């Protein structure tokens, strides 16, 4: 799989580190709601189709990226810097 880093250009997936789902909403850090934290850490939908994910370009520029790819075919439709909040936004909220 080739990921097109916005800074370094197209690179093999071996240079990247998968860091998880970019659509999940994290509970407030001070929250003591154990059910919410349990759901955030352990619950996964595992659906097919297009999905946004966090990746780290560890073998290159060391930037965190949001990659939108089809989890069934691995076809990548977009790559953006994670610092760009519009890449992470879900229905107007930051995930």
SESE-838474 format. One record per residue: residue in one letter; x, y, z of N, C-alpha, C, O in turn. Coordinates in nm, 3 decimals, always signed. Atoms other than C-alpha are relative to their C-alpha. Last residue first. Example, Ala and Ser with C-alpha at 12.3 -4.5 7.8 and 13.67 -1.06 7.14 Angstrom:
<atoms>
+------+---------+---------+---------+---------+---------+---------+---------+---------+---------+---------+---------+---------+
| rest |      nX |      nY |      nZ |     caX |     caY |     caZ |      cX |      cY |      cZ |      oX |      oY |      oZ |
+------+---------+---------+---------+---------+---------+---------+---------+---------+---------+---------+---------+---------+
|    S |  -0.082 |  -0.119 |  -0.006 |  +1.367 |  -0.106 |  +0.714 |  -0.077 |  +0.109 |  +0.073 |  -0.026 |  +0.220 |  +0.090 |
|    A |  +0.089 |  -0.119 |  +0.000 |  +1.230 |  -0.450 |  +0.780 |  +0.090 |  +0.120 |  +0.000 |  +0.194 |  +0.118 |  +0.066 |
+------+---------+---------+---------+---------+---------+---------+---------+---------+---------+---------+---------+---------+
</atoms>
This chain:
<atoms>
+------+---------+---------+---------+---------+---------+---------+---------+---------+---------+---------+---------+---------+
| rest |      nX |      nY |      nZ |     caX |     caY |     caZ |      cX |      cY |      cZ |      oX |      oY |      oZ |
+------+---------+---------+---------+---------+---------+---------+---------+---------+---------+---------+---------+---------+
|    X |  +0.012 |  +0.134 |  -0.057 |  -1.312 |  +1.378 |  +1.713 |  +0.099 |  -0.020 |  +0.111 |  +0.104 |  -0.128 |  +0.171 |
|    X |  -0.131 |  +0.063 |  +0.003 |  -1.338 |  +1.752 |  +1.651 |  -0.012 |  -0.134 |  +0.069 |  -0.065 |  -0.143 |  +0.180 |
|    X |  -0.071 |  +0.014 |  -0.126 |  -1.698 |  +1.842 |  +1.588 |  +0.137 |  -0.059 |  -0.021 |  +0.160 |  -0.133 |  -0.117 |
|    X |  -0.029 |  -0.128 |  -0.060 |  -1.876 |  +1.984 |  +1.282 |  +0.074 |  -0.008 |  +0.133 |  +0.101 |  +0.096 |  +0.193 |
|    X |  +0.124 |  -0.076 |  -0.024 |  -2.040 |  +1.657 |  +1.182 |  +0.026 |  +0.129 |  +0.076 |  -0.049 |  +0.165 |  +0.166 |
|    X |  +0.112 |  +0.091 |  +0.025 |  -1.707 |  +1.473 |  +1.217 |  -0.127 |  +0.075 |  +0.038 |  -0.148 |  +0.103 |  +0.155 |
|    X |  +0.137 |  -0.038 |  -0.035 |  -1.401 |  +1.693 |  +1.193 |  -0.102 |  -0.105 |  -0.042 |  -0.097 |  -0.161 |  -0.151 |
|    X |  +0.048 |  +0.085 |  -0.108 |  -1.062 |  +1.522 |  +1.174 |  -0.149 |  +0.022 |  +0.026 |  -0.214 |  -0.064 |  +0.085 |
|    X |  -0.021 |  +0.139 |  +0.040 |  -0.940 |  +1.656 |  +0.841 |  -0.059 |  -0.096 |  +0.101 |  -0.090 |  -0.210 |  +0.068 |
|    X |  +0.106 |  +0.034 |  +0.094 |  -1.098 |  +1.996 |  +0.921 |  +0.015 |  -0.144 |  -0.049 |  -0.083 |  -0.204 |  -0.095 |
|    X |  +0.120 |  +0.052 |  -0.068 |  -0.878 |  +2.006 |  +1.231 |  -0.112 |  -0.034 |  -0.095 |  -0.198 |  -0.115 |  -0.061 |
|    X |  +0.107 |  -0.070 |  +0.071 |  -0.562 |  +2.039 |  +1.020 |  -0.132 |  -0.054 |  +0.054 |  -0.175 |  -0.163 |  +0.015 |
|    X |  +0.010 |  -0.132 |  -0.064 |  -0.309 |  +1.918 |  +1.279 |  -0.105 |  +0.087 |  -0.067 |  -0.148 |  +0.187 |  -0.009 |
|    X |  +0.095 |  +0.007 |  -0.112 |  -0.384 |  +1.566 |  +1.155 |  -0.015 |  +0.134 |  +0.069 |  -0.118 |  +0.160 |  +0.131 |
|    X |  -0.065 |  -0.013 |  -0.129 |  -0.211 |  +1.648 |  +0.825 |  -0.105 |  -0.003 |  +0.111 |  -0.210 |  +0.060 |  +0.098 |
|    X |  -0.016 |  -0.138 |  -0.045 |  -0.414 |  +1.522 |  +0.532 |  +0.076 |  +0.000 |  +0.133 |  +0.079 |  -0.100 |  +0.204 |
|    X |  -0.099 |  -0.005 |  -0.108 |  -0.443 |  +1.207 |  +0.319 |  +0.018 |  +0.146 |  +0.037 |  +0.035 |  +0.230 |  -0.050 |
|    X |  -0.058 |  -0.127 |  -0.040 |  -0.736 |  +1.127 |  +0.091 |  +0.099 |  -0.018 |  +0.114 |  +0.090 |  -0.112 |  +0.193 |
|    X |  +0.066 |  -0.110 |  +0.069 |  -0.905 |  +0.851 |  -0.111 |  +0.054 |  +0.136 |  +0.041 |  +0.044 |  +0.231 |  -0.037 |
|    X |  -0.006 |  -0.124 |  -0.078 |  -0.681 |  +0.557 |  -0.021 |  -0.061 |  +0.113 |  -0.081 |  -0.021 |  +0.136 |  -0.195 |
|    X |  -0.011 |  -0.116 |  +0.089 |  -0.779 |  +0.220 |  -0.169 |  -0.008 |  +0.127 |  +0.084 |  -0.103 |  +0.145 |  +0.160 |
|    X |  -0.119 |  -0.079 |  -0.035 |  -0.713 |  -0.049 |  +0.095 |  +0.023 |  +0.117 |  -0.095 |  +0.131 |  +0.176 |  -0.095 |
|    X |  -0.088 |  +0.005 |  +0.116 |  -0.981 |  -0.270 |  -0.073 |  +0.135 |  +0.068 |  +0.024 |  +0.226 |  +0.053 |  -0.057 |
|    X |  +0.016 |  +0.125 |  +0.072 |  -1.196 |  -0.363 |  +0.227 |  +0.100 |  -0.014 |  -0.114 |  +0.153 |  -0.123 |  -0.139 |
|    X |  -0.063 |  +0.108 |  -0.076 |  -1.078 |  -0.091 |  +0.466 |  -0.015 |  -0.136 |  -0.068 |  +0.054 |  -0.231 |  -0.030 |
|    X |  +0.101 |  +0.106 |  +0.000 |  -1.153 |  +0.180 |  +0.209 |  +0.066 |  -0.121 |  +0.068 |  +0.164 |  -0.174 |  +0.018 |
|    X |  -0.019 |  +0.113 |  +0.091 |  -0.917 |  +0.460 |  +0.301 |  -0.115 |  -0.097 |  +0.012 |  -0.184 |  -0.101 |  +0.114 |
|    X |  +0.132 |  +0.056 |  +0.028 |  -0.920 |  +0.805 |  +0.454 |  +0.019 |  -0.110 |  -0.103 |  +0.063 |  -0.086 |  -0.215 |
|    X |  +0.010 |  +0.071 |  +0.128 |  -0.580 |  +0.882 |  +0.604 |  -0.143 |  -0.053 |  -0.013 |  -0.192 |  -0.122 |  +0.077 |
|    X |  +0.132 |  +0.063 |  +0.004 |  -0.545 |  +1.141 |  +0.881 |  -0.014 |  -0.056 |  -0.141 |  -0.015 |  +0.018 |  -0.239 |
|    X |  +0.087 |  -0.017 |  +0.116 |  -0.177 |  +1.213 |  +0.930 |  -0.137 |  -0.061 |  +0.026 |  -0.151 |  -0.152 |  +0.107 |
|    X |  +0.122 |  +0.078 |  -0.018 |  +0.064 |  +1.265 |  +1.219 |  -0.094 |  +0.034 |  -0.114 |  -0.112 |  +0.151 |  -0.148 |
|    X |  +0.128 |  -0.070 |  -0.012 |  +0.396 |  +1.400 |  +1.096 |  -0.113 |  -0.099 |  +0.025 |  -0.111 |  -0.211 |  -0.028 |
|    X |  +0.052 |  +0.017 |  -0.137 |  +0.727 |  +1.224 |  +1.165 |  -0.129 |  +0.078 |  +0.025 |  -0.161 |  +0.113 |  +0.139 |
|    X |  +0.010 |  -0.134 |  -0.059 |  +0.875 |  +1.356 |  +0.834 |  -0.053 |  -0.001 |  +0.144 |  -0.053 |  +0.104 |  +0.209 |
|    X |  -0.017 |  -0.117 |  +0.086 |  +0.990 |  +1.012 |  +0.722 |  -0.007 |  +0.127 |  +0.081 |  +0.077 |  +0.150 |  +0.169 |
|    X |  -0.121 |  +0.018 |  +0.080 |  +1.008 |  +0.665 |  +0.872 |  +0.028 |  +0.117 |  -0.091 |  +0.106 |  +0.105 |  -0.185 |
|    X |  -0.116 |  +0.024 |  -0.085 |  +0.761 |  +0.745 |  +1.151 |  +0.131 |  -0.014 |  -0.076 |  +0.236 |  +0.020 |  -0.023 |
|    X |  -0.105 |  +0.025 |  +0.099 |  +0.495 |  +0.892 |  +0.922 |  +0.133 |  -0.012 |  +0.076 |  +0.217 |  +0.078 |  +0.070 |
|    X |  -0.121 |  -0.078 |  -0.024 |  +0.232 |  +0.850 |  +1.193 |  +0.102 |  -0.034 |  -0.107 |  +0.130 |  -0.152 |  -0.130 |
|    X |  -0.126 |  +0.067 |  +0.033 |  -0.115 |  +0.729 |  +1.090 |  +0.113 |  +0.097 |  +0.034 |  +0.097 |  +0.218 |  +0.020 |
|    X |  -0.123 |  -0.073 |  -0.031 |  -0.459 |  +0.823 |  +1.227 |  +0.119 |  -0.086 |  -0.037 |  +0.122 |  -0.205 |  -0.006 |
|    X |  -0.092 |  +0.059 |  -0.096 |  -0.755 |  +0.662 |  +1.049 |  +0.117 |  +0.095 |  +0.026 |  +0.155 |  +0.172 |  -0.062 |
|    X |  -0.111 |  -0.091 |  -0.030 |  -1.064 |  +0.774 |  +0.860 |  +0.083 |  -0.057 |  +0.113 |  +0.031 |  -0.104 |  +0.214 |
|    X |  -0.026 |  -0.021 |  -0.142 |  -1.285 |  +0.496 |  +0.711 |  +0.117 |  +0.096 |  +0.018 |  +0.213 |  +0.090 |  -0.058 |
|    X |  -0.089 |  -0.113 |  -0.025 |  -1.445 |  +0.417 |  +0.377 |  +0.010 |  +0.030 |  +0.149 |  -0.089 |  +0.027 |  +0.222 |
|    X |  +0.019 |  -0.125 |  +0.071 |  -1.602 |  +0.072 |  +0.344 |  +0.100 |  +0.107 |  +0.041 |  +0.203 |  +0.078 |  +0.101 |
|    X |  -0.072 |  -0.013 |  +0.126 |  -1.630 |  -0.219 |  +0.584 |  -0.022 |  +0.138 |  -0.060 |  -0.101 |  +0.218 |  -0.008 |
|    X |  +0.083 |  +0.003 |  +0.121 |  -1.737 |  -0.201 |  +0.948 |  +0.088 |  +0.012 |  -0.124 |  +0.201 |  +0.060 |  -0.117 |
|    X |  -0.058 |  +0.091 |  +0.097 |  -1.528 |  -0.295 |  +1.250 |  -0.088 |  -0.016 |  -0.125 |  -0.119 |  -0.128 |  -0.166 |
|    X |  +0.109 |  +0.036 |  +0.090 |  -1.757 |  -0.116 |  +1.502 |  +0.046 |  -0.100 |  -0.105 |  -0.031 |  -0.189 |  -0.142 |
|    X |  -0.033 |  -0.027 |  +0.139 |  -1.497 |  -0.115 |  +1.779 |  -0.114 |  -0.047 |  -0.089 |  -0.168 |  -0.156 |  -0.069 |
|    X |  +0.106 |  +0.025 |  +0.098 |  -1.557 |  -0.095 |  +2.154 |  +0.044 |  +0.043 |  -0.140 |  +0.092 |  +0.154 |  -0.159 |
|    X |  +0.019 |  +0.138 |  +0.046 |  -1.244 |  -0.130 |  +2.373 |  -0.103 |  -0.021 |  -0.112 |  -0.086 |  -0.113 |  -0.192 |
|    X |  -0.120 |  +0.082 |  +0.012 |  -1.086 |  +0.205 |  +2.462 |  -0.025 |  -0.132 |  -0.072 |  +0.057 |  -0.176 |  -0.152 |
|    X |  -0.101 |  -0.067 |  +0.082 |  -1.371 |  +0.448 |  +2.400 |  +0.121 |  -0.090 |  -0.027 |  +0.174 |  -0.093 |  -0.138 |
|    X |  +0.047 |  -0.001 |  +0.138 |  -1.641 |  +0.209 |  +2.530 |  +0.104 |  +0.063 |  -0.093 |  +0.126 |  +0.013 |  -0.203 |
|    X |  -0.004 |  +0.138 |  +0.047 |  -1.443 |  +0.145 |  +2.850 |  -0.043 |  -0.008 |  -0.147 |  +0.020 |  -0.076 |  -0.227 |
|    X |  -0.141 |  +0.032 |  +0.026 |  -1.385 |  +0.518 |  +2.895 |  +0.015 |  -0.143 |  -0.053 |  +0.095 |  -0.168 |  -0.143 |
|    X |  -0.043 |  -0.079 |  +0.116 |  -1.758 |  +0.591 |  +2.857 |  +0.145 |  -0.031 |  -0.036 |  +0.177 |  -0.046 |  -0.154 |
|    X |  +0.064 |  +0.057 |  +0.119 |  -1.855 |  +0.306 |  +3.092 |  +0.044 |  +0.073 |  -0.127 |  +0.069 |  +0.010 |  -0.230 |
|    X |  -0.072 |  +0.121 |  +0.040 |  -1.600 |  +0.420 |  +3.351 |  -0.060 |  -0.065 |  -0.125 |  +0.013 |  -0.122 |  -0.206 |
|    X |  +0.102 |  +0.089 |  +0.055 |  -1.744 |  +0.771 |  +3.370 |  +0.069 |  -0.124 |  -0.058 |  +0.117 |  -0.123 |  -0.171 |
|    X |  -0.009 |  +0.124 |  -0.077 |  -1.475 |  +0.932 |  +3.585 |  -0.109 |  -0.098 |  -0.043 |  -0.139 |  -0.195 |  +0.027 |
|    X |  +0.122 |  +0.079 |  -0.018 |  -1.421 |  +1.215 |  +3.336 |  +0.029 |  -0.127 |  +0.081 |  +0.130 |  -0.193 |  +0.062 |
|    X |  +0.032 |  +0.006 |  -0.142 |  -1.116 |  +1.437 |  +3.390 |  -0.122 |  -0.088 |  +0.031 |  -0.158 |  -0.105 |  +0.147 |
|    X |  -0.108 |  +0.063 |  -0.078 |  -0.979 |  +1.367 |  +3.041 |  -0.031 |  -0.016 |  +0.149 |  +0.014 |  -0.112 |  +0.211 |
|    X |  -0.080 |  -0.105 |  -0.065 |  -1.316 |  +1.445 |  +2.875 |  +0.106 |  -0.066 |  +0.088 |  +0.075 |  -0.163 |  +0.157 |
|    X |  +0.064 |  -0.065 |  -0.115 |  -1.430 |  +1.138 |  +2.681 |  +0.091 |  +0.110 |  +0.056 |  +0.212 |  +0.110 |  +0.031 |
|    X |  -0.060 |  +0.032 |  -0.130 |  -1.264 |  +1.076 |  +2.342 |  -0.077 |  +0.068 |  +0.113 |  -0.114 |  +0.185 |  +0.100 |
|    X |  +0.005 |  -0.116 |  -0.088 |  -1.481 |  +1.087 |  +2.031 |  +0.047 |  -0.041 |  +0.139 |  -0.014 |  -0.125 |  +0.205 |
|    X |  +0.047 |  +0.023 |  -0.136 |  -1.380 |  +0.822 |  +1.777 |  +0.004 |  +0.127 |  +0.083 |  +0.098 |  +0.205 |  +0.071 |
|    X |  +0.137 |  -0.048 |  -0.013 |  -1.354 |  +0.921 |  +1.412 |  -0.054 |  -0.014 |  +0.142 |  -0.165 |  +0.031 |  +0.170 |
|    X |  +0.002 |  -0.146 |  -0.011 |  -0.977 |  +0.905 |  +1.368 |  -0.141 |  +0.055 |  +0.017 |  -0.160 |  +0.176 |  +0.019 |
|    X |  +0.118 |  -0.060 |  +0.060 |  -0.958 |  +0.530 |  +1.438 |  -0.001 |  +0.151 |  +0.024 |  +0.012 |  +0.195 |  +0.138 |
|    X |  +0.138 |  +0.018 |  -0.043 |  -0.614 |  +0.407 |  +1.531 |  -0.103 |  +0.081 |  -0.077 |  -0.072 |  +0.155 |  -0.170 |
|    X |  +0.026 |  -0.048 |  -0.136 |  -0.244 |  +0.483 |  +1.531 |  -0.148 |  +0.001 |  +0.038 |  -0.184 |  +0.055 |  +0.143 |
|    X |  +0.145 |  -0.017 |  -0.019 |  -0.109 |  +0.292 |  +1.231 |  -0.025 |  +0.041 |  +0.144 |  +0.031 |  -0.019 |  +0.236 |
|    X |  +0.047 |  +0.073 |  -0.117 |  +0.267 |  +0.347 |  +1.198 |  -0.148 |  +0.032 |  +0.017 |  -0.186 |  +0.147 |  +0.034 |
|    X |  +0.106 |  -0.057 |  -0.082 |  +0.407 |  +0.452 |  +0.860 |  -0.039 |  -0.092 |  +0.115 |  -0.020 |  -0.214 |  +0.109 |
|    X |  -0.051 |  -0.120 |  -0.067 |  +0.734 |  +0.391 |  +0.673 |  -0.100 |  +0.056 |  +0.102 |  -0.065 |  +0.148 |  +0.177 |
|    X |  -0.098 |  +0.042 |  -0.101 |  +0.631 |  +0.031 |  +0.589 |  +0.058 |  +0.118 |  +0.077 |  +0.107 |  +0.101 |  +0.189 |
|    X |  +0.064 |  +0.007 |  -0.131 |  +0.325 |  +0.175 |  +0.411 |  +0.098 |  -0.039 |  +0.111 |  +0.071 |  -0.012 |  +0.228 |
|    X |  +0.052 |  +0.132 |  -0.033 |  +0.541 |  +0.264 |  +0.111 |  -0.052 |  -0.001 |  +0.143 |  +0.000 |  +0.071 |  +0.229 |
|    X |  -0.093 |  +0.086 |  -0.073 |  +0.581 |  +0.633 |  +0.035 |  -0.068 |  -0.133 |  +0.029 |  -0.190 |  -0.141 |  +0.040 |
|    X |  +0.040 |  +0.141 |  -0.011 |  +0.421 |  +0.882 |  -0.206 |  +0.109 |  -0.085 |  +0.067 |  +0.226 |  -0.080 |  +0.029 |
|    X |  +0.044 |  +0.063 |  +0.124 |  +0.515 |  +1.245 |  -0.131 |  -0.033 |  -0.147 |  +0.022 |  -0.040 |  -0.192 |  +0.137 |
|    X |  -0.106 |  +0.080 |  +0.061 |  +0.723 |  +1.373 |  +0.160 |  -0.037 |  -0.060 |  -0.134 |  +0.052 |  -0.103 |  -0.208 |
|    X |  -0.131 |  -0.064 |  -0.009 |  +0.506 |  +1.660 |  +0.293 |  +0.105 |  -0.073 |  -0.083 |  +0.181 |  -0.010 |  -0.156 |
|    X |  +0.008 |  -0.136 |  +0.055 |  +0.147 |  +1.567 |  +0.200 |  +0.135 |  +0.071 |  +0.000 |  +0.155 |  +0.165 |  -0.077 |
|    X |  -0.023 |  -0.098 |  -0.106 |  +0.235 |  +1.198 |  +0.255 |  -0.005 |  +0.140 |  -0.061 |  +0.059 |  +0.164 |  -0.163 |
|    X |  -0.056 |  -0.125 |  +0.053 |  +0.089 |  +0.991 |  -0.029 |  +0.008 |  +0.104 |  +0.110 |  -0.087 |  +0.178 |  +0.134 |
|    X |  +0.066 |  -0.115 |  -0.063 |  +0.041 |  +0.646 |  +0.127 |  +0.070 |  +0.126 |  -0.051 |  +0.192 |  +0.137 |  -0.042 |
|    X |  -0.073 |  -0.127 |  +0.010 |  +0.131 |  +0.346 |  -0.092 |  -0.084 |  +0.110 |  +0.063 |  -0.201 |  +0.128 |  +0.029 |
|    X |  +0.085 |  -0.117 |  +0.000 |  +0.000 |  +0.000 |  +0.000 |  +0.090 |  +0.124 |  +0.000 |  +0.188 |  +0.130 |  +0.075 |
+------+---------+---------+---------+---------+---------+---------+---------+---------+---------+---------+---------+---------+
</atoms>
